[in-house]
Amino acid sequence: MPCSLRAAGFHWTAPKGSVVTVNVVASVTNLVRARYNGAVQPVNGNSTTFTVVEGNASLDLYLAGAPDDVEFVEDCGDGTTQHLDGYQHDFRPTPSFTIVGTAA
């Protein structure tokens, strides 16, 4: 299963209706809440899944923890992931990603 998100400058694009799972990979940082397009999304451990809407929408991740090495990845299925962003020896409580949904 290929990844849905495609890098496009400072944002990501995906076809409208794509189901995307984003994981937070970290030692002590936890995903405690997620919002996409203004709506609260389910959090399962350190991941959240949402359906891409048409146009610009924001994925906001709310984290708890301490300074850590953190990577944000899209779960592409079959054990493969795609790097979205990350940081080292830092703590960013509310990272945000702009996702542009395109016509399918």
C-alpha positions as CSV (number, residue, x, y, z in Angstrom):
1,M,0.0,0.0,0.0
2,P,1.6,3.3,-1.0
3,C,1.8,6.4,1.1
4,S,-1.0,8.9,0.6
5,L,0.8,12.1,1.6
6,R,3.1,13.9,-0.9
7,A,5.5,16.7,0.1
8,A,4.7,20.0,-1.6
9,G,6.9,22.7,-0.2
10,F,5.9,23.5,3.3
11,H,2.8,21.4,3.2
12,W,1.6,17.9,2.2
13,T,-1.0,16.9,-0.4
14,A,-3.2,13.8,-0.6
15,P,-6.3,12.9,-2.6
16,K,-9.6,13.8,-0.9
17,G,-11.0,10.7,0.9
18,S,-7.5,9.2,1.6
19,V,-7.3,7.6,5.0
20,V,-4.0,8.6,6.6
21,T,-2.4,7.3,9.8
22,V,0.3,9.4,11.5
23,N,2.5,7.9,14.2
24,V,4.6,9.7,16.8
25,V,7.9,7.7,17.2
26,A,9.5,8.7,20.5
27,S,10.9,7.3,23.8
28,V,9.1,9.5,26.3
29,T,6.8,11.8,24.3
30,N,3.2,10.7,24.0
31,L,0.4,11.8,21.6
32,V,-2.5,12.8,23.9
33,R,-4.9,14.5,21.4
34,A,-5.2,15.1,17.7
35,R,-7.4,17.5,15.7
36,Y,-7.8,17.5,11.9
37,N,-9.8,20.1,10.1
38,G,-11.0,21.4,13.5
39,A,-12.4,18.1,14.6
40,V,-11.0,15.9,17.4
41,Q,-9.6,12.6,16.0
42,P,-9.2,9.3,17.8
43,V,-5.8,8.6,19.3
44,N,-4.6,5.0,19.6
45,G,-1.4,4.9,21.5
46,N,1.0,7.2,19.7
47,S,-1.0,7.3,16.4
48,T,-4.1,9.0,14.9
49,T,-6.0,8.3,11.7
50,F,-8.1,10.7,9.7
51,T,-9.8,11.0,6.3
52,V,-8.4,13.8,4.1
53,V,-10.9,16.6,3.2
54,E,-10.8,18.7,0.1
55,G,-8.8,22.0,0.4
56,N,-6.5,23.2,3.1
57,A,-6.8,21.5,6.6
58,S,-4.5,21.5,9.6
59,L,-3.5,18.3,11.5
60,D,-2.6,19.5,15.0
61,L,-0.9,17.0,17.4
62,Y,-0.9,17.6,21.1
63,L,2.0,16.0,22.9
64,A,3.0,15.3,26.5
65,G,6.5,14.4,27.7
66,A,10.0,15.8,28.1
67,P,12.8,16.7,25.7
68,D,13.1,13.8,23.4
69,D,14.1,12.6,19.9
70,V,10.7,12.6,18.0
71,E,9.8,11.6,14.5
72,F,6.4,12.0,12.9
73,V,5.7,9.4,10.2
74,E,2.9,8.3,8.0
75,D,2.1,4.6,8.4
76,C,2.0,3.4,4.7
77,G,1.0,-0.2,5.6
78,D,3.0,-3.4,5.2
79,G,5.5,-2.1,7.8
80,T,6.6,0.9,5.7
81,T,6.6,4.5,6.9
82,Q,7.2,7.9,5.4
83,H,9.1,10.6,7.4
84,L,7.0,13.8,7.8
85,D,9.1,15.8,10.3
86,G,11.0,15.4,13.6
87,Y,13.3,17.0,16.1
88,Q,16.0,16.0,18.5
89,H,16.6,16.7,22.2
90,D,13.6,19.1,22.2
91,F,9.9,19.3,23.2
92,R,7.3,20.8,20.9
93,P,3.9,20.5,22.5
94,T,1.7,21.2,19.5
95,P,3.3,20.5,16.1
96,S,1.0,21.2,13.1
97,F,0.9,20.0,9.5
98,T,-1.0,21.6,6.6
99,I,-2.5,19.0,4.4
100,V,-4.1,20.0,1.1
101,G,-6.8,17.6,-0.1
102,T,-6.9,17.4,-3.9
103,A,-9.7,16.1,-6.2
104,A,-9.5,12.3,-6.2
